[in-house]
Structures are given as C-alpha cells and as structure tokens.
Amino acid sequence: MNWGGKRVLVTGAGGFIGSHLAERLVEDGATVRAMVHYTSTGRWGWLEESPLAAHMEIVAGDVCDRDAVTRSVRDVDIVFHLAALIAIPYSYEAPESYVRTNIGGTLNLLQASREMDVTRFVHTSTSEVYGTALYVPIDEQHPLQGQSPYSASKIGADKMAEAFCRSFELPVTTVRPFNTFGPRQSARAIVPTILTQCLTSETIRLGSLHPTRDLNYVSNTVDGYLLAATTDEAAGLTINLGSGREISIGDLVTLVSSITGRALHVSEEAERRRPKASEVERLLADSELAKTALGWAPRVSLEEGLQLTYEWMQSHLTRYRPGVYAV
C-alpha cells in the first residue's frame, strides 16, 4: 500500500498493537502522529525503543482529556483509535476507569474526528465483546455479551462508534481482532504468560486450561487495520480479524513445548481463574467478511508466530516478571 501524503493519528501508539501499526505506517510512507499515554517519566511505551520513532510526531496525552484529543486529531486524514484499558482481571477491581477510558475516551476521539472532518476513523473492538460463543465460528452478527467490565466497556465504545457513523455519517470502520499475540505483548495475555515462564521454569502456572482462543499474529492484525482504512467499502462495517483456528490453553502449552523443545508441566492456580460466569469459554472467528470486503487473510501461522515471539522474548525477558500473576 502507498501511504505517501496520508496524515494519520494512532492512539495507543506506545502499546503492543499500536506500536507495530505506527511503525508499519512510517515504513509505508505515511506522516504519523503517535499519541502515547502521558507519564511523569516522559517515556513513550514501546516506541521508546523503536528506531522509527524519530520519523513520527509523538505526542503525550490522555484520551480522557478532550482538549488533548482535539489537538491530536487536528490536521490528520485518518484516525486509528487503539488506546484503551485492556486488562480483564483489573477491570473487576476498577470498572469505573474502564468506562471513563474506553467509552469516554472513544467519545472524545469521535467528536474531534467529526469536527475535523477526518476521512476514515478506524475503531478497535475486541473478540471479548462476544463473550462465550453461542455458535461457532463467530461472525459479526453474533450477540454481544458483557461478561466482564472490560468487555462491557468495549461494547459501549463499539456502540458509540456505530452511533457516530449512523447519526453523523462519520466514516467509521470497526475492526474486531481475535486474540492478537506477538512481540511486545503484555504479560496479562496468555502467550507471553506461557513463554516467559517457559524461559525460566519447567512449571507453567495458569488458570483454566479448557477455554479455547483464536490466536492471530500481530502483523496479520496490522494488515487488517491498513486495509480497513483504505477500502472504501469498509466504511460503516464491523469486521472480524481472526485466524479461523481455535486452540485450548492446555493444547497451547503443548504446542509451545514442541516449538521450544522444553518439557513443560502445568500448575493450575485458582487466583488466575476468572469468575465462572465471566470466563469466555470459546472463541473461534469467522473472518469471511474481512476476506470479501478487504481482501484480508492471515499470512503468518500460529506456529510461525509463536516461534517469532519466542525468539523475541529470549532477548527481552527483563521487560517481564515471569511467574508473577499480572493483573
């Protein structure tokens, strides 16, 4: 894709997916404004270590601050909105902060984008909004179920994006990634939880082993974002980005053992389990709409992605605390 001359904003650019997306946009020729969450240290999250950071305009702020958001949106053509509070366990402890950031922050971005006449607003959803699958594979018509305060806040954000598209004709495309994984992901997610422990111990401490997930390597997800922003037919759509393959947490440990050549044993711990009615038991994506509307399909397999992530983890293990349950 030729992004030359396109001015874009990426919110949440210091995070896992956001940093990969911001870097890809720079590589493809876009003029990138990267909004990172302000901290007193002045650090830019994962962009702090990026050799491409020098080619971005990096602004620190908070999506909950409408003035900061308005300044960030000014003079851009396309907004990629990824900033969010994401940790499910912490959402049980601080649900109000999830409403404020995920719904209120999204509203601020939508209002500013409407006022600034952006040409495309790409909103980030999550497969967690579906809850436990009522049928599989899960297409975009599947009912939404708020099985955690996090997922409920993302449902609210999705509906706010839908409302701005319908009420004000803001050209919104909502992308709904399924279980993205890869380098830089927080230890709150299952793949880095397993890999960091794999590198330091033969015992992998986990919660429930039977739930299934549809794991998709981060570069595949980034491909979907770029296509969602540049495909005219995608305006107004909500689009799943998943691999179409499910694997249980227990089988994922077995696969990691095979890829890494390490003998691993699992210890199930009660503190790592979600409340029973909050656990998402099964996720499996139907991404046919992404294929037909965007021409998208995952290019990196689960096995290839796990190998790449494992190799990255080996040289970045100091960024994690293996064995510590990250809430």
C-alpha positions as CSV (number, residue, x, y, z in Angstrom):
1,M,0.0,0.0,0.0
2,N,1.2,3.5,-0.8
3,W,0.6,5.8,2.2
4,G,2.6,8.7,0.8
5,G,0.9,12.0,1.6
6,K,-1.5,10.5,4.1
7,R,-1.6,12.1,7.5
8,V,-2.6,9.7,10.3
9,L,-3.1,9.6,14.0
10,V,-2.5,6.4,16.0
11,T,-3.8,6.5,19.6
12,G,-2.4,4.0,22.0
13,A,0.8,4.1,19.8
14,G,3.0,3.2,22.7
15,G,1.2,-0.1,23.3
16,F,1.5,-3.6,21.8
17,I,-0.5,-3.4,18.6
18,G,-0.3,0.4,18.3
19,S,3.5,0.5,18.2
20,H,3.6,-2.2,15.4
21,L,0.9,-0.3,13.5
22,A,2.7,3.1,13.8
23,E,5.9,1.6,12.6
24,R,4.3,0.0,9.6
25,L,2.7,3.2,8.6
26,V,6.0,5.0,8.7
27,E,7.6,2.3,6.6
28,D,4.8,2.6,4.1
29,G,5.3,6.4,3.8
30,A,2.5,7.9,6.0
31,T,3.0,11.0,8.1
32,V,2.4,9.6,11.5
33,R,1.3,11.4,14.7
34,A,1.6,8.9,17.5
35,M,-0.4,9.6,20.7
36,V,1.0,7.9,23.7
37,H,-0.3,7.9,27.3
38,Y,1.4,10.6,29.4
39,T,3.5,9.5,32.3
40,S,5.7,11.5,34.6
41,T,8.8,9.7,33.2
42,G,8.1,11.1,29.8
43,R,8.6,7.6,28.2
44,W,6.7,6.6,25.1
45,G,6.0,2.9,25.8
46,W,7.3,0.5,23.2
47,L,8.1,3.4,20.8
48,E,10.8,4.4,23.3
49,E,12.9,1.6,21.8
50,S,11.8,2.0,18.2
51,P,14.3,3.1,15.5
52,L,11.3,4.6,13.6
53,A,10.2,6.8,16.5
54,A,12.4,9.6,15.1
55,H,10.2,9.6,12.0
56,M,7.0,10.2,13.9
57,E,5.4,13.1,15.7
58,I,5.0,11.7,19.2
59,V,2.5,13.5,21.5
60,A,1.8,12.5,25.1
61,G,-1.7,12.9,26.5
62,D,-4.8,11.1,27.7
63,V,-7.8,10.2,25.6
64,C,-9.9,11.2,28.5
65,D,-8.8,14.8,28.0
66,R,-10.9,16.2,25.2
67,D,-8.5,19.2,24.6
68,A,-5.5,16.8,24.2
69,V,-7.6,14.7,21.9
70,T,-8.7,17.7,19.8
71,R,-5.1,18.8,19.4
72,S,-4.0,15.3,18.3
73,V,-6.7,14.9,15.7
74,R,-6.1,18.3,14.1
75,D,-4.9,18.2,10.5
76,V,-4.9,14.4,10.1
77,D,-6.8,12.4,7.4
78,I,-7.2,9.0,9.2
79,V,-7.5,8.1,12.8
80,F,-6.6,4.7,14.1
81,H,-8.0,4.5,17.6
82,L,-6.4,1.8,19.7
83,A,-6.0,3.5,23.1
84,A,-7.8,1.5,25.8
85,L,-7.6,-0.1,29.2
86,I,-7.3,-3.8,28.4
87,A,-6.6,-6.0,31.4
88,I,-9.6,-8.1,32.2
89,P,-8.7,-9.0,35.8
90,Y,-8.1,-5.4,36.7
91,S,-11.5,-4.5,35.3
92,Y,-13.0,-6.4,38.2
93,E,-11.1,-4.1,40.5
94,A,-11.6,-0.7,38.8
95,P,-14.6,-0.8,36.4
96,E,-15.2,2.9,36.5
97,S,-11.8,3.6,35.0
98,Y,-12.7,1.3,32.1
99,V,-15.9,3.2,31.4
100,R,-14.0,6.5,31.6
101,T,-11.2,5.5,29.2
102,N,-12.8,3.1,26.9
103,I,-16.2,4.7,26.4
104,G,-15.4,8.3,27.3
105,G,-12.1,8.3,25.6
106,T,-13.6,6.9,22.4
107,L,-16.4,9.5,22.5
108,N,-13.7,12.3,22.7
109,L,-12.0,10.8,19.6
110,L,-15.2,10.5,17.7
111,Q,-16.3,14.0,18.5
112,A,-13.0,15.5,17.5
113,S,-12.9,13.4,14.3
114,R,-16.3,14.6,13.3
115,E,-15.4,18.3,13.9
116,M,-12.1,17.9,12.0
117,D,-13.8,16.0,9.0
118,V,-11.4,13.0,9.1
119,T,-11.8,10.8,6.1
120,R,-11.8,7.5,8.0
121,F,-12.0,6.5,11.7
122,V,-10.7,3.0,12.4
123,H,-12.1,1.9,15.7
124,T,-10.6,-1.0,17.7
125,S,-13.0,-3.6,19.2
126,T,-12.2,-7.0,20.7
127,S,-13.4,-10.5,20.4
128,E,-14.2,-10.3,24.1
129,V,-17.4,-8.4,23.3
130,Y,-18.9,-11.7,22.0
131,G,-18.4,-13.5,25.3
132,T,-18.6,-17.3,25.3
133,A,-19.5,-18.4,21.8
134,L,-23.2,-19.2,21.3
135,Y,-22.3,-20.6,18.0
136,V,-19.1,-21.1,16.0
137,P,-17.5,-19.8,14.0
138,I,-18.4,-16.4,15.4
139,D,-19.4,-13.9,12.7
140,E,-20.1,-10.2,13.1
141,Q,-23.9,-10.9,13.7
142,H,-23.2,-12.9,16.9
143,P,-24.8,-11.3,20.0
144,L,-22.7,-9.1,22.2
145,Q,-22.3,-10.3,25.8
146,G,-20.7,-8.2,28.6
147,Q,-19.0,-11.0,30.6
148,S,-16.5,-8.6,32.3
149,P,-16.4,-4.9,33.0
150,Y,-13.7,-4.7,30.3
151,S,-15.9,-6.3,27.6
152,A,-18.9,-4.2,28.7
153,S,-16.8,-1.0,28.3
154,K,-15.7,-2.1,24.8
155,I,-19.3,-2.9,23.8
156,G,-20.2,0.6,24.9
157,A,-17.3,2.0,22.8
158,D,-18.3,0.0,19.8
159,K,-21.9,1.2,20.0
160,M,-20.7,4.8,20.4
161,A,-18.6,4.4,17.2
162,E,-21.7,2.9,15.4
163,A,-23.8,5.8,16.6
164,F,-21.5,8.4,15.2
165,C,-21.4,6.6,11.9
166,R,-25.2,6.4,11.7
167,S,-26.1,9.7,13.3
168,F,-23.4,12.0,11.8
169,E,-22.1,10.0,8.8
170,L,-18.6,9.8,10.2
171,P,-16.8,7.2,8.1
172,V,-16.1,4.6,10.8
173,T,-14.8,1.1,10.3
174,T,-14.6,-1.1,13.4
175,V,-12.0,-3.9,13.4
176,R,-12.5,-6.7,15.9
177,P,-9.3,-8.6,16.5
178,F,-9.3,-12.1,17.9
179,N,-6.5,-12.7,20.5
180,T,-3.7,-10.9,18.8
181,F,-0.2,-12.0,20.0
182,G,3.4,-11.3,19.2
183,P,6.4,-9.3,20.4
184,R,5.8,-6.5,23.0
185,Q,2.5,-8.0,24.3
186,S,1.7,-7.5,28.0
187,A,2.1,-10.5,30.3
188,R,-1.6,-10.1,31.0
189,A,-2.1,-12.1,27.8
190,I,-1.8,-15.9,27.6
191,V,1.0,-16.2,25.1
192,P,3.6,-14.1,26.9
193,T,2.4,-15.6,30.2
194,I,3.4,-19.0,28.9
195,L,6.5,-18.0,27.0
196,T,8.1,-16.0,29.8
197,Q,7.6,-18.9,32.3
198,C,8.8,-21.4,29.7
199,L,12.1,-19.5,29.5
200,T,12.6,-19.5,33.3
201,S,11.0,-22.7,34.6
202,E,9.6,-26.1,33.7
203,T,6.4,-25.3,35.5
204,I,3.8,-23.1,33.8
205,R,1.3,-21.5,36.2
206,L,-2.1,-20.9,34.6
207,G,-5.8,-20.6,35.4
208,S,-8.3,-22.6,33.4
209,L,-6.9,-24.9,30.7
210,H,-10.0,-25.8,28.7
211,P,-11.1,-22.4,27.2
212,T,-10.2,-22.0,23.6
213,R,-8.8,-19.0,21.8
214,D,-8.4,-17.9,18.2
215,L,-4.8,-16.6,18.2
216,N,-3.6,-14.3,15.4
217,Y,-0.1,-12.9,15.0
218,V,0.3,-9.2,15.3
219,S,1.5,-8.5,11.7
220,N,-1.7,-10.1,10.4
221,T,-3.8,-7.8,12.6
222,V,-1.8,-4.8,11.4
223,D,-2.5,-5.8,7.8
224,G,-6.2,-5.7,8.6
225,Y,-6.0,-2.2,10.1
226,L,-4.3,-0.8,7.0
227,L,-6.9,-2.4,4.6
228,A,-9.8,-1.2,6.8
229,A,-8.5,2.4,6.5
230,T,-8.1,2.3,2.7
231,T,-11.0,0.2,1.5
232,D,-14.0,2.4,0.5
233,E,-16.5,-0.4,1.0
234,A,-15.4,-0.9,4.6
235,A,-16.9,2.4,5.9
236,G,-19.7,1.5,8.3
237,L,-18.7,-2.1,8.7
238,T,-17.6,-4.1,11.7
239,I,-15.0,-6.7,10.7
240,N,-13.6,-9.7,12.5
241,L,-9.8,-10.3,12.2
242,G,-9.2,-13.9,13.3
243,S,-7.3,-16.9,12.1
244,G,-10.3,-19.3,12.0
245,R,-8.4,-21.8,14.2
246,E,-9.1,-22.4,17.9
247,I,-6.8,-23.9,20.4
248,S,-7.3,-24.6,24.1
249,I,-5.0,-23.1,26.7
250,G,-3.8,-26.6,27.6
251,D,-3.0,-27.5,24.0
252,L,-1.3,-24.2,23.5
253,V,1.2,-25.2,26.3
254,T,1.8,-28.5,24.5
255,L,2.4,-26.6,21.2
256,V,4.8,-24.2,22.9
257,S,6.7,-27.2,24.4
258,S,7.0,-28.7,20.9
259,I,8.2,-25.5,19.3
260,T,10.7,-24.6,22.1
261,G,11.9,-28.2,22.8
262,R,11.3,-27.7,26.5
263,A,9.4,-30.2,28.7
264,L,6.7,-28.2,30.4
265,H,4.4,-29.0,33.3
266,V,1.2,-27.0,34.1
267,S,0.1,-25.9,37.5
268,E,-3.5,-24.7,37.7
269,E,-3.9,-21.8,40.2
270,A,-7.3,-20.6,41.5
271,E,-6.2,-17.0,41.6
272,R,-5.6,-17.0,37.9
273,R,-9.1,-18.1,37.0
274,R,-11.8,-15.7,36.0
275,P,-15.2,-15.8,37.9
276,K,-17.1,-18.7,36.5
277,A,-19.8,-16.7,34.7
278,S,-17.2,-14.2,33.4
279,E,-14.9,-16.8,31.7
280,V,-15.1,-16.8,27.9
281,E,-15.1,-20.5,27.2
282,R,-14.7,-20.5,23.5
283,L,-13.6,-18.1,20.7
284,L,-13.4,-19.0,17.0
285,A,-13.6,-16.3,14.3
286,D,-15.5,-16.3,11.1
287,S,-13.4,-13.8,9.1
288,E,-15.2,-14.2,5.8
289,L,-16.2,-10.6,5.7
290,A,-12.6,-9.5,6.1
291,K,-11.7,-11.7,3.1
292,T,-14.5,-10.5,0.9
293,A,-14.6,-6.8,1.9
294,L,-10.9,-6.2,2.5
295,G,-9.1,-9.0,0.7
296,W,-7.5,-9.8,4.0
297,A,-6.2,-13.2,5.2
298,P,-3.6,-14.0,7.9
299,R,-0.2,-14.5,6.4
300,V,1.7,-15.8,9.5
301,S,0.5,-19.1,11.0
302,L,0.2,-19.8,14.7
303,E,3.3,-21.9,14.7
304,E,5.4,-19.3,12.9
305,G,4.1,-16.5,15.1
306,L,4.9,-18.5,18.3
307,Q,8.4,-19.1,17.0
308,L,9.0,-15.4,16.2
309,T,7.5,-14.3,19.6
310,Y,9.6,-16.9,21.5
311,E,12.8,-15.6,19.8
312,W,11.9,-12.1,20.7
313,M,11.1,-13.0,24.3
314,Q,14.5,-14.6,24.7
315,S,16.2,-11.2,24.3
316,H,13.6,-9.1,26.1
317,L,12.9,-11.2,29.2
318,T,14.0,-8.4,31.5
319,R,10.9,-6.5,30.5
320,Y,8.7,-9.2,32.2
321,R,8.3,-10.8,35.6
322,P,8.0,-14.5,34.9
323,G,5.7,-16.4,37.2
324,V,4.1,-13.2,38.7
325,Y,0.4,-13.0,38.0
326,A,-0.1,-9.7,36.1
327,V,-3.4,-8.2,37.0
